[in-house]
Amino acid sequence: MGDGDSQLKLGGHGHMTGTVARATARMLEHRRVTRSGVTRISVLVAVAAAVWFGRTDLVGALAGSALLGLVLCCDAVRDRMRANRRDALTLWTVSVAAQLREYVVYVGLAFGAAADGSASAWGWAAGALIALALRDSLLVARTAPPAPAGAKPLVLPAQRRPEGVRVPAPRAGAAGAADPAQARGDSGSARADAAAEGAADPGRTRPPSRALPLPVLARRVLLFGQPTRFLVIAVAATVGDARLVFLSLIVGCAVAITGELVDPSSRGVRR
């Protein structure tokens, strides 16, 4: 959940949005607002969006959509806060709150549709929740962290050097020369360390890009993260009703699951 999908930067507009989010983050930090505090604010905003979506009219759809956009702005601000680094408790709180606020929006949509006379609204909502759970389970299962770059390989007992066996000394004239295998190993380790540093800090190896390449952006959209789902909710609620919203969410989750099964290389574009 992180979702990182909320940080799509599209040209100058994305740069301007990032600047506003960074300035807002600095202001909140001066007021001693923590990351967890911003997360709680986003949950309250999502509750307000759910209330507006429960009206099932154009005004409620537009107001709820605007509040969903404000939820994503809270995420962008939280990600740019320097204080209160991402400790385990904060990450867990953010993950739970991100799921909770989306479920609240679903409940608001279903409640409004049921009050408007749609008997199947809760069934569509349950289907959307099941599709979302399947999508999240698959993506989490396929994004297990790799082994650390500096991890030492396991040495079996049969591979250890027997005691009492001496290593032959280097021949005369070659005292200053290094063992070719060792040299290759050292250079390989150096390259691995350099690659690890580049992965940890991409800015060392290439200049920051303000615009995402189209294939990367398309993959992020097909992953159907929470920002994309909120956009689908806003559009579908404006042009249709709650059933269209839930149907669109089910289709989007199905596309994400299919895309992950067919092309698992899309995991590289995740945050």
N, C-alpha and C positions, 0 to 999 in steps of 0.2 A: 502496500500500500502503500507507496508509496508510492504511493505511489509515485513518482517522478514524472509521470505523464503530465502533470500540471505545469511543467516548466518548458513547454514547447515555445521556442523563440523563432518568430517569423520576421526576419528582416528588421527594419527600423522600429516597427511597432512593438516587436518583442523586446528590443533593447529599451524602448521607452517604458514598457510595462515593468521590466526588471529594475529600472532606475527608480520608479515610483515605489515598487515593493521594497527595495533596499532602503529608501528614505523612510518609509513607514516602519520598517523593522528597527532602524536606528531610533526613531521617536519612541516606539514602544519599549525598547530596551532602556532608554532614559527614564521611563516611567516604571521600570522594574517589572515589566510584563514578561513572563517566561514563555517558552515554547508550549508548555502544557496549557498555559492560560489562553494563548491564541487558538489552540485546539478546542478548548471548551467554548470559546466564542463562536467558532465555526459550527459547533453542534447546535448552539442556540439559534444561529442564523438558519440552519437547516430545518429546525423545528418551525421557525416562522415561515419558511418556504412551504413546508408541508401544510400549514394552516391555510396559506393562500391557495395552494393547489386543491384543497378541499372544497373550494367554491365552485369549481367546474364551469367557470365562465372565462371570457377572454381577459378580463381584468385580473382575475386570480392567476391565470396562466402566465401573464406577462410579469406580474409581481413576483410569483414564485420563481420564474426563470431568472429575473434580476437577482434575487436572493441566492440562487444557486451559483451565479457568477461571483457573488460576494464570498461564497464559501471557498471557491477556487482562489480568490484573491488572498484569503486568509492562509491558504496553503503556501502560496508564493511568498508571503511575508514571513511565515514561520521558517521556511527553508533558508531564508537569508539572514536569520538572526544568528549573531555570533556568540552571544552568551548562552549558558545552559546547553552545552553540547549534547550530541545525541547519545545519551546514556541508555542503558537497556530499558529502564522504567519508562523513559520518555518515548522511546520507539514503540513499546508495547501499548502505551496510552494512545499514541497517535493512530496506531493500527486499529485498535478497538473502536476509537471514536470515529474513524473514517468509515468503518462498516456500519456503526450505529446510526450515523446521520443519514446514510443512504437508505437504511431500512425505515427510518422515520419518514422520509419522503415517500417511500412506497406505501406506507400505511396511510399517509395523508391523501395520496391519489386514490387508493382503494376505498377509503372511508367516504370521500366526496362522491365517487362514482356510485357506491352503494346507496348513499343518501339520495342520489339523483334517480334511483330506480334500476340500476344495473345489478342484477342478481349474481352475475358471473364475475364481478370485479375482484372478489377475494380469491377466486380460483385462478384468474390471470395473474394476480399478485404472487400467489404461491408458485406458479410456474416460473415467473421471472426470478424469484428468490432461488429456486432449485437450479435454474440455468446459471445464475451468478455463482452459486456455490460450486457447481461442476467446473466452471471456468477458473475460479480461484484455486480449487484443489489441483487442477492439472498444471497450472502455471507455477504454483508453489512446488509441486513435486518435480518439475523439470528445471528448476532453478536452484538446485542444491549447490552450495558454494564449493569451488574446486579446492584441491589441496594447496596449502601455502607454497609460495614460490621457493622459500628457503628451507622447506622440509627435507630432512635427510632420508635417503632410501633405507628400507629395512635390510639389515645384513643378517643372513641366515648363519647358523653355526658352521655349516660346511664351507662357507665362504671366508671364514676368518683364517688368518695366517697361523699355522701351528707354532707352538712355542718352541724355541731353540733353533728355528730356521733363520739364518742370517741373510740379509739382503746384500748382494754383491756390490762392492764399492765401485764407483765410476772409474773408467779407465783413465790413464794419464792423458792430459791434454784436453780432457772434457770436463774438468772440474767446474768451469764456469758455464758450461752448457746445461740447459734444463732438459729434463726428460720430455721427449715429444708428447707422450700420452698425457703427462702432467700439464704440459703447456696447453694442450688442447682442452683439458679439463678446466684449467684456470680461465682460459679465454671463454669457454662455454659458460662458466659460472659468472664471469663478468657480464657477458651478454644477457644472461638470465636476470642478474641484479639490475642491469640497466632497463630491461623490459619491465621488471616489477616496479621500478621507480617511475617509469613512464606511465604505467597503468594507474599507479597511485596518484600521480600528478600529471594529467594529460597536457597541462600547459608547458611542461618542460620540453616536450617533443614536437608540439605543433601549436601554432597560434590559435587562440579561441575563435570559434566560428559563431557568428550571430544568426545564421540561417541554417536550418537542418536540410540536408539533401532530401529530395523528394522521395526516394525509396525508403529512407529511414523514417520520414514522416508518415508515409503510407503504412509501414509496419507498425508504428505506434498506434495509428488509428485502428488497424485491424486487431491489435491486441485488446481493444475495447476497454481501456482503463476507465477509471472513475470520471475524469474530465470529459471523455468522449460520451460516457453514459449520461452525464448531466446535460451535455449538449443535446443528445437524443431526447431526453425527457423534456427539455425546454421546447424543442421544435415540435415534437409529437403532441405535447399538451396544448400548444398554441393552435395547431392546425386540426387537431382531432380531440379524442377523449382519452380516458385512462386506459381503455382496452388497447388503443393504438400504441400508447406508451409502453405497456407491458409486452405487447407483441413485438415491438421494435427492440426492446431489451432482450427478449428471448432469441430473436434472430441474430442480434449482434453478438451475444454470448456463443451461439452456435457457430457463427463465422470465426470467432476467436479460437474456439476449441479446434475447429477443422484446420485453421491455418497453423496452429501450433503442432498438430499431429502431422500435417503434410510438410511443413517447413519449419523444423525446430531451430533453424539458424536465427530466427527472429529474436531469440533470447538475448542476442548481443546488443539490441537497441534498447533494452530495459535499463532503467536507472540503477 
